[in-house]
């Protein structure tokens, strides 16, 4: 599908890149830009920058950069067309209808798109089966659980037919290959090489990412089959990692952002019952142990968390583990205690939404919840047990990143256990000092180095190879001169700047010294001639559409130049009239330095030739050397030489 350029540009301009990126990366403002931890590589110090003025992002750690379309393509593994469609839908912009169906594309990107397409089609298939005769077992169960029709549609519940190849046969008719089934985790390979459906005779819960794309399934068995698990999830696949997703996050994200608080439950049914009872800010860990990645996901939308796990002993222990992890991640977290024998689903169905409101209102802080658990276990009945309990509490409190919150928690411990606050602060200081000493005495090593590297002697003449796949061996653009970076920034600052530089200063790619500078200059000139959008956006979009890795590197390098080097001038006048003094001065200084650099490069070439030249050639070379030296001196005295 070919989308007109002016519509692509309209969609880009109406898409808030800070908002789109902010759904994945917690951002904080720094000047005119925003910074955060890069979602494309592991880092502890933020090096990921977003420029809302220019509509671009750039990571100075791994080098990735681009515009809002690039971000969706890189993070959510979308094609360019799907990224445009997604943002068009989000912005309320209608796209022209086309009879042409765009190909999913080739290579790795096409592989991802094929998986997403299969998962979407599978979800539609299961949904249709739920209300077909062969899905009566599933629809009967839905009615018994009182799941409302709008809830079923909103979450796309379905039923997998109790057949070995029900889904396979239907999806093969739609043109999906067997490899895509394996990539999506929807099929299992037989010993003889054939495939069969992974999910059979189960109620299906599609799992969506934050963009609403189906990435996997949870499946509940509906027949009594001894030895079969009650629930199974999709396996780790090309697009699904259970440790990094939360069921219902797509439906809940806006409510969490609006209220600042998320309700965390365990199961699919728990979430659905809460959702249709009006608790729209609920997400589920889908029966898996809560992970840091899941907490970081929900933390993009709100930093208050109420954990609502089952009221039994296992649920209490799971809640405690989740609570401690959430504290370490900087959440304001509480535990909602359910009555014995109840889970969120049964509580809402049996006692109504008001009962859940009371449970949430009476949620306990970490100190109170841990204290009650310790008391129930009989650990507070002796002085030794109390001391051990307090030390365990302080160990957890020491991991809370917010110093003020840590202070209030210590006071709560002092109040609950009737202890001297100063004694607790002394104990906390000891824990922090011990941890700091441990960090300092642990040999530091780069993430790119294997832990056993120190034990392996370096072999003479063999360079060490980095094991980090996200960082290129040679960073693109290293050959760019500082003055070339300045000039390239100016060329992308205003659409008319390219014309101005051409007409007034006769700038061409030959004005640049480095190969990278000449290549980027040509691309900017070409984009300025053929596109009405800003030149860097045109270059980024073209690289993404073509899937050209070299083009993507150039686009990323331009993003780096734009984010890293803002001009000090607040506003430029129209290029058709004149430039303000500061940018004009920068242009002339850059071009002057480039003219000198060209000649200095020629001098170095002559110096190389002189080493092997005979007497006659040496005389000629020295004459040329003197002429070029005189030109350099003249440029330094008179300034820019315009042909």
C-alpha positions in Angstrom: 0.0 0.0 0.0 1.5 3.3 -1.1 0.6 6.2 1.3 1.1 9.7 -0.1 4.0 11.5 1.3 1.9 14.5 2.5 -0.3 12.3 4.5 2.7 10.5 6.1 4.0 13.9 7.0 0.7 15.0 8.4 0.5 11.8 10.6 4.1 12.4 11.8 3.4 16.0 12.7 0.3 15.1 14.7 2.0 12.2 16.5 3.6 13.3 19.8 6.9 11.4 19.8 7.3 12.1 23.5 3.9 10.4 24.2 4.6 7.5 21.8 8.1 6.8 23.2 6.9 7.6 26.7 4.6 4.5 26.6 7.7 2.4 26.4 10.4 4.5 28.1 9.9 6.6 31.3 11.1 10.0 30.2 12.1 13.1 32.2 12.6 16.5 30.7 16.0 18.0 30.4 15.9 21.4 28.8 14.0 21.2 25.5 14.6 17.5 25.2 13.7 14.4 27.2 15.9 11.6 28.4 15.5 8.0 29.6 17.0 4.6 29.7 17.3 3.1 26.2 14.8 0.4 25.4 17.1 -1.2 22.8 20.1 -2.0 25.0 20.7 -2.5 28.7 22.0 0.6 30.5 22.0 2.2 33.9 22.8 5.8 33.0 20.2 7.4 30.6 21.7 8.1 27.1 18.4 7.9 25.2 17.3 11.4 24.0 14.0 12.5 22.5 13.7 15.9 20.7 10.0 16.9 20.5 11.0 20.0 18.4 12.6 17.9 15.7 10.4 14.8 16.1 13.4 12.4 16.5 15.0 10.2 19.1 18.7 9.2 19.5 20.5 6.8 21.8 24.1 7.8 22.3 24.8 4.4 23.9 23.8 1.9 21.1 23.5 4.5 18.3 19.9 3.8 17.4 17.9 6.8 16.2 15.1 8.0 14.0 11.6 9.4 14.0 8.3 8.2 15.5 7.8 5.7 12.6 11.3 4.3 13.2 10.6 3.9 16.9 7.4 1.8 16.3 9.2 -0.3 13.7 12.2 -1.0 15.9 10.5 -1.5 19.2 7.2 -3.2 18.1 8.7 -4.9 15.0 6.2 -3.2 12.7 6.6 -2.5 9.0 6.7 1.1 7.9 3.1 0.9 6.5 1.8 -0.6 9.7 3.5 2.0 11.8 1.9 4.8 9.7 -1.5 3.0 10.0 -1.2 2.7 13.7 -0.4 6.4 14.2 -3.0 7.4 11.7 -5.6 5.5 13.8 -4.3 7.0 16.9 -4.4 10.6 15.5 -7.8 10.1 13.8 -6.5 10.6 10.3 -8.1 8.7 7.5 -5.9 6.9 5.0 -6.8 6.6 1.4 -8.3 3.3 0.5 -6.3 1.1 -1.8 -6.9 -2.2 -3.5 -3.2 -3.0 -3.3 -2.3 -5.2 -0.4 1.2 -4.4 0.7 3.5 -7.4 1.0 4.6 -8.2 4.5 8.1 -7.6 3.3 11.2 -9.8 3.4 13.9 -10.5 5.8 13.6 -10.2 9.6 11.0 -7.4 9.4 8.8 -9.5 7.2 9.2 -12.5 9.5 7.8 -10.4 12.5 5.0 -9.1 10.4 4.0 -12.6 9.3 3.9 -13.7 12.9 1.7 -10.7 14.0 -0.6 -11.4 11.0 -1.0 -15.0 12.0 -1.6 -14.3 15.6 -4.3 -11.7 14.6 -6.0 -14.2 12.3 -5.8 -16.9 14.9 -7.5 -14.7 17.5 -10.3 -13.9 15.0 -10.6 -17.6 14.3 -10.9 -18.5 18.0 -13.4 -15.7 18.6 -15.7 -17.0 15.8 -15.5 -20.6 17.0 -16.6 -19.5 20.5 -20.1 -18.8 19.3 -20.2 -21.6 16.7 -21.7 -25.0 17.4 -18.2 -26.6 17.9 -17.5 -23.9 20.5 -20.5 -24.5 22.7 -18.3 -25.8 25.6 -16.5 -22.4 25.6 -19.6 -20.2 25.3 -21.4 -22.2 28.1 -18.4 -21.6 30.4 -18.4 -17.8 29.5 -22.1 -17.6 30.5 -21.5 -19.5 33.7 -18.7 -17.1 34.7 -21.0 -14.1 33.9 -18.5 -12.6 31.4 -20.5 -9.9 29.6 -20.7 -9.8 25.8 -18.9 -6.4 25.7 -16.1 -7.8 27.9 -15.7 -10.9 25.6 -15.4 -8.6 22.6 -13.1 -6.1 24.2 -10.6 -8.8 25.2 -11.3 -11.0 22.2 -12.0 -14.2 24.1 -12.3 -17.4 22.0 -12.3 -21.1 21.9 -9.8 -23.5 20.3 -11.6 -26.4 18.8 -10.8 -29.8 20.2 -9.0 -30.9 17.0 -5.4 -31.7 16.2 -5.2 -29.4 13.2 -8.3 -27.1 13.5 -6.3 -23.9 13.5 -3.6 -25.2 11.2 -6.0 -26.2 8.4 -7.9 -22.9 8.5 -4.7 -20.7 8.6 -3.1 -22.7 5.8 -6.1 -21.8 3.6 -5.2 -18.2 4.3 -1.7 -18.7 3.0 0.3 -19.0 6.2 3.4 -21.3 6.1 4.3 -23.8 8.7 7.4 -21.8 9.7 5.2 -18.9 10.8 3.2 -21.3 13.0 6.4 -22.3 14.8 7.6 -18.7 15.0 4.3 -17.7 16.6 4.2 -20.6 19.1 0.9 -21.8 17.8 2.0 -25.3 16.7 4.1 -28.1 17.9 6.3 -30.2 15.7 5.7 -34.0 15.6 8.5 -36.5 15.6 7.9 -37.2 11.9 8.2 -33.5 11.1 4.5 -32.6 10.8 2.7 -30.1 13.0 -0.3 -30.1 15.3 -2.2 -27.3 17.1 -0.7 -26.3 20.5 -4.1 -25.2 21.9 -7.0 -27.7 21.7 -10.3 -27.6 23.6 -9.5 -24.5 25.7 -10.9 -21.1 26.3 -8.5 -18.6 24.7 -7.4 -15.3 26.2 -5.4 -13.3 23.6 -2.5 -11.4 25.1 -1.9 -8.0 23.6 1.1 -5.6 23.8 0.8 -1.9 24.6 -0.1 -1.2 21.0 -3.0 -3.7 21.0 -1.2 -6.3 18.9 -1.8 -10.0 19.8 1.5 -11.5 20.8 0.4 -14.7 22.4 -2.4 -16.6 24.2 -3.4 -17.9 27.6 -5.6 -21.0 27.5 -7.8 -22.6 30.1 -8.8 -26.2 29.9 -12.6 -26.8 30.0 -12.7 -30.6 30.2 -11.6 -32.8 33.1 -8.4 -34.3 31.8 -6.1 -35.7 34.5 -2.5 -34.7 34.2 -3.3 -31.7 32.0 -2.5 -28.2 33.5 -5.5 -25.9 34.1 -3.8 -23.0 32.2 -1.1 -23.0 29.6 0.5 -19.9 27.9 2.1 -19.4 24.6 5.8 -20.4 24.7 8.6 -18.0 24.3 8.4 -16.9 20.7 9.6 -14.3 18.2 7.2 -11.7 19.7 6.2 -13.1 23.1 8.1 -13.2 26.4 5.9 -13.9 29.4 8.3 -12.2 31.8 7.9 -8.9 29.9 4.1 -8.6 29.4 1.0 -8.1 31.5 -2.4 -9.3 30.5 -4.8 -6.4 30.0 -2.1 -3.7 29.7 -3.5 -2.4 26.4 -7.0 -2.0 27.9 -5.7 -0.6 31.2 -2.9 1.8 30.3 -5.0 5.0 29.9 -6.9 4.3 33.2 -3.6 3.7 35.0 -2.1 6.9 33.5 -5.3 8.9 34.5 -5.5 7.5 38.0 -1.8 7.1 38.6 -2.5 3.7 40.2 -2.5 0.1 38.9 -4.3 -2.9 40.4 -2.2 -6.1 40.0 -4.0 -9.4 40.0 -2.9 -13.0 39.2 -5.3 -14.5 36.7 -7.2 -13.8 33.5 -10.6 -14.3 35.1 -9.7 -12.0 38.0 -8.9 -9.2 35.6 -12.0 -9.7 33.5 -14.3 -9.6 36.5 -12.6 -6.5 37.8 -12.7 -4.8 34.4 -16.5 -5.3 33.9 -17.1 -4.2 37.5 -15.5 -0.8 36.7 -11.9 -1.4 37.8 -10.4 -0.4 34.4 -6.9 0.1 35.8 -6.3 -3.7 36.5 -3.6 -5.8 34.9 -2.7 -9.5 35.5 0.6 -11.3 35.8 -1.1 -14.3 34.2 -0.1 -16.7 37.0 3.7 -16.1 36.6 5.9 -14.7 39.3 6.1 -11.0 39.1 9.2 -9.7 37.3 11.1 -6.5 37.1 10.3 -6.2 33.4 6.6 -6.4 34.2 6.9 -3.7 36.9 8.9 -1.5 34.5 6.1 -2.0 32.0 3.3 -0.8 34.3 5.6 1.9 35.7 5.4 3.7 32.4 1.9 4.7 33.2 1.8 5.1 37.0 4.1 4.5 40.0 1.4 3.5 42.5 0.6 -0.2 42.7 -1.9 -2.2 44.7 -1.3 -5.9 44.6 -4.5 -7.9 44.9 -3.5 -11.6 45.1 -5.5 -14.6 46.5 -6.2 -14.7 50.2 -4.5 -18.0 50.8 -0.9 -18.6 52.0 0.5 -19.0 48.5 -1.1 -15.8 47.4 0.2 -13.9 50.5 3.8 -15.1 49.8 3.5 -14.2 46.1 2.2 -10.8 47.1 5.1 -10.3 49.5 7.7 -11.2 46.8 6.0 -8.8 44.4 5.8 -6.1 47.0 9.5 -6.2 47.8 10.4 -6.1 44.1 8.1 -3.2 43.5 9.7 -1.2 46.3 13.1 -1.7 44.7 11.7 -0.4 41.4 10.5 2.8 43.1 6.8 2.1 43.4 4.5 3.3 46.1 3.0 -0.1 46.7 0.4 -1.6 49.0 -1.2 -5.0 49.5 -4.9 -5.5 49.4 -5.9 -8.4 51.6 -8.8 -10.6 50.4 -11.0 -12.6 52.7 -9.9 -16.2 53.2 -10.9 -18.4 50.3 -11.6 -15.5 48.0 -9.9 -14.3 44.9 -10.7 -11.0 43.0 -13.0 -12.8 40.6 -15.1 -14.6 43.3 -15.2 -11.5 45.5 -16.6 -9.3 42.8 -19.1 -11.9 41.6 -20.3 -12.9 45.1 -20.2 -9.6 47.0 -20.1 -6.9 44.3 -17.8 -4.0 43.4 -18.3 -2.3 46.8 -16.6 -5.2 48.5 -13.5 -4.7 46.3 -13.6 -1.0 46.9 -13.4 -1.7 50.7 -10.5 -4.2 50.2 -8.6 -1.6 48.2 -9.3 1.2 50.7 -7.9 -1.0 53.5 -4.8 -2.0 51.6 -1.7 -2.4 53.9 1.7 -0.8 53.5 4.8 -3.0 53.2 5.6 -2.6 56.9 2.1 -3.4 58.1 1.7 -6.3 55.8 5.1 -7.8 56.5 4.5 -7.3 60.3 1.2 -9.2 60.1 2.8 -12.1 58.2 5.6 -12.3 60.7 3.1 -12.3 63.6 1.0 -15.0 61.9 4.1 -17.1 61.6 4.9 -16.7 65.3 8.2 -15.0 64.6 7.5 -12.0 66.8 7.0 -14.0 70.0 10.6 -13.9 71.1 13.2 -11.1 71.2 15.4 -13.0 68.8 12.6 -13.4 66.4 11.7 -9.7 66.6 15.3 -8.7 66.0 15.5 -11.0 63.0 12.2 -9.6 61.6 13.3 -6.0 62.0 16.6 -6.7 60.3 14.7 -8.3 57.4 12.5 -5.2 57.1 15.5 -2.9 57.1 17.2 -5.0 54.5 14.2 -4.5 52.2 13.9 -0.8 53.1 17.5 -0.2 52.2 16.7 -1.1 48.5 14.1 1.6 48.2 15.6 4.3 45.9 13.6 7.2 47.2 15.4 8.5 50.4 12.3 10.4 51.7 10.1 7.3 51.3 12.8 5.2 53.0 12.7 7.6 55.9 9.0 7.3 56.4 9.2 3.5 56.2 11.8 3.5 59.0 9.6 5.6 61.2 6.7 3.2 60.5 8.9 0.2 61.7 9.9 2.2 64.8 6.3 2.9 65.6 5.0 -0.7 64.9 7.8 -2.4 66.9 8.2 0.4 69.6 11.9 0.8 68.7 14.2 3.8 68.9 14.4 5.5 65.5 18.1 6.4 65.8 18.9 2.7 66.4 17.1 1.8 63.1 19.0 4.5 61.2 22.3 3.1 62.6 21.3 -0.4 61.4 20.3 1.0 58.0 23.6 2.9 57.6 25.4 -0.4 58.3 23.4 -2.2 55.6 24.0 0.5 53.1 27.8 0.8 54.0 28.2 -3.0 53.6 26.5 -2.9 50.2 28.5 0.0 49.0 31.8 -1.7 50.1 30.7 -4.8 48.3 30.1 -2.9 45.1 33.5 -1.1 45.3 35.4 -4.3 46.0 33.8 -6.2 43.1 36.0 -6.0 40.0 34.3 -3.9 37.4 33.9 -5.3 34.0 32.2 -4.2 30.8 28.9 -5.9 29.8 30.6 -6.8 26.6 33.3 -8.9 28.4 32.8 -12.5 29.5 33.3 -13.0 33.2 36.2 -15.3 32.7 38.1 -13.0 30.5 40.7 -12.1 33.1 41.7 -15.8 33.3 42.3 -16.0 29.5 45.6 -14.5 28.3 45.4 -12.2 25.3 47.0 -13.8 22.3 49.6 -11.7 20.6 48.3 -10.0 17.4 44.7 -11.1 17.8 42.3 -8.2 18.6 39.7 -8.8 21.2 36.2 -9.0 19.8 33.2 -7.5 21.5 30.3 -9.8 22.4 27.7 -6.9 22.3 25.6 -7.3 19.2 23.9 -3.9 19.6 27.1 -1.8 19.2 28.8 -1.7 15.8 32.5 -2.4 15.6 33.2 1.0 14.1 30.8 3.8 15.0 29.3 5.4 11.9 30.4 8.9 11.2 33.7 8.7 13.0 35.4 10.3 10.0 33.1 13.4 10.2 34.9 16.6 11.0 33.4 18.9 13.7 32.8 21.6 11.0 31.0 19.0 8.8 28.7 18.2 11.7 27.9 21.9 12.2 27.2 22.4 8.5 25.0 19.3 8.3 23.0 20.5 11.3 22.4 23.8 9.6 21.4 22.1 6.4 18.6 20.2 8.2 17.5 23.2 10.3 15.4 24.9 7.7 14.1 23.7 4.3 15.5 26.9 2.6 19.0 26.5 4.0 20.1 24.0 1.3 19.1 26.4 -1.4 20.7 29.3 0.4 24.0 27.4 0.8 24.0 26.4 -2.8 23.3 29.8 -4.2 25.3 32.1 -1.9 28.3 29.7 -1.1 28.2 27.2 -4.0 28.2 24.4 -1.5 28.2 20.8 -3.0 29.1 17.5 -1.6 32.7 18.2 -2.8 32.8 21.0 -0.2 33.0 18.2 2.4 36.2 16.4 3.3 35.0 13.1 4.7 33.3 10.3 2.8 30.4 10.3 5.3 30.0 14.1 5.0 29.8 14.0 1.2 27.3 11.1 1.3 25.0 12.9 3.8 25.3 16.1 1.9 24.1 14.4 -1.3 21.2 12.8 0.5 20.1 16.1 2.0 20.3 17.9 -1.4 18.2 15.1 -2.9 15.7 15.1 -0.1 15.4 18.9 -0.4 14.6 18.7 -4.1 12.0 15.9 -4.0 10.3 16.2 -0.7 8.1 18.8 1.0 8.8 17.4 4.4 11.9 18.2 6.5 14.9 16.7 5.0 15.9 14.5 7.9 12.4 13.1 8.2 12.4 12.3 4.5 15.8 10.5 4.8 14.6 8.6 7.9 11.4 7.5 6.2 13.1 6.5 2.9 15.6 4.3 4.8 12.8 2.6 6.8 10.7 2.0 3.6 13.7 0.6 1.7 15.0 -1.4 4.6 18.5 -0.2 3.7 20.8 -0.8 6.6 23.3 1.8 5.3 20.5 4.3 4.9 19.3 3.6 8.4 22.8 4.2 9.8 23.0 7.5 7.9 19.5 8.5 9.3 20.6 7.6 12.8 23.7 9.7 12.4 21.7 12.7 11.3 19.5 12.2 14.3 22.6 12.2 16.5 23.9 15.4 14.9 20.5 17.1 15.3 20.0 16.1 19.0 23.6 16.6 20.1 24.2 20.0 18.5 21.4 22.6 18.8 22.3 26.0 17.4 22.5 28.7 20.1 20.3 31.0 18.0 16.7 31.0 19.0 15.2 31.8 15.6 16.3 32.1 12.0 15.0 34.6 9.6 13.6 33.5 6.2 16.5 32.3 4.0 15.1 34.2 1.1 15.9 37.4 2.9 18.9 37.1 5.2 20.2 35.0 8.1 20.7 36.3 11.6 24.3 37.0 12.3 25.2 34.0 14.4 24.2 31.1 12.0 25.7 33.1 9.1 29.0 33.3 11.0 28.9 29.6 11.8 28.4 28.8 8.1 31.3 30.9 7.0 33.6 29.5 9.7 32.7 25.9 8.9 33.2 26.4 5.2 36.5 28.2 5.9 37.7 25.3 8.0 36.7 22.8 5.4 38.6 24.7 2.7 41.6 24.6 4.9 41.1 20.9 5.6 40.9 20.0 1.9 44.2 21.7 1.4 45.8 20.2 4.4 44.8 16.8 3.2 46.5 17.6 -0.2 49.6 18.6 1.7 49.7 15.3 3.5 49.4 13.5 0.2 52.4 15.5 -1.2 54.4 14.6 1.9 53.8 10.9 1.3 54.9 11.3 -2.4 58.0 13.2 -1.5 59.4 10.1 0.3 59.7 8.1 -2.9 60.0 10.8 -5.6 63.1 11.4 -7.7 64.8 14.8 -7.8 62.8 16.2 -10.7 59.5 15.2 -9.2 60.5 16.5 -5.8 61.0 20.0 -7.3 57.6 19.9 -8.9 55.9 18.6 -5.7 57.6 21.2 -3.5 56.4 23.9 -5.8 52.9 22.6 -5.5 53.3 22.3 -1.7 54.3 26.0 -1.5 51.3 27.0 -3.6 48.9 25.2 -1.4 50.5 26.5 1.7 50.1 30.1 0.4 46.4 29.4 -0.3 45.9 28.2 3.3 47.6 31.3 4.6 45.5 33.5 2.4 42.3 31.8 3.6 43.3 32.2 7.2 43.9 35.9 6.7 41.1 36.8 4.3 38.5 34.2 5.3 36.1 32.2 3.1 37.1 31.9 -0.6 33.9 31.7 -2.7 34.5 30.5 -6.3 
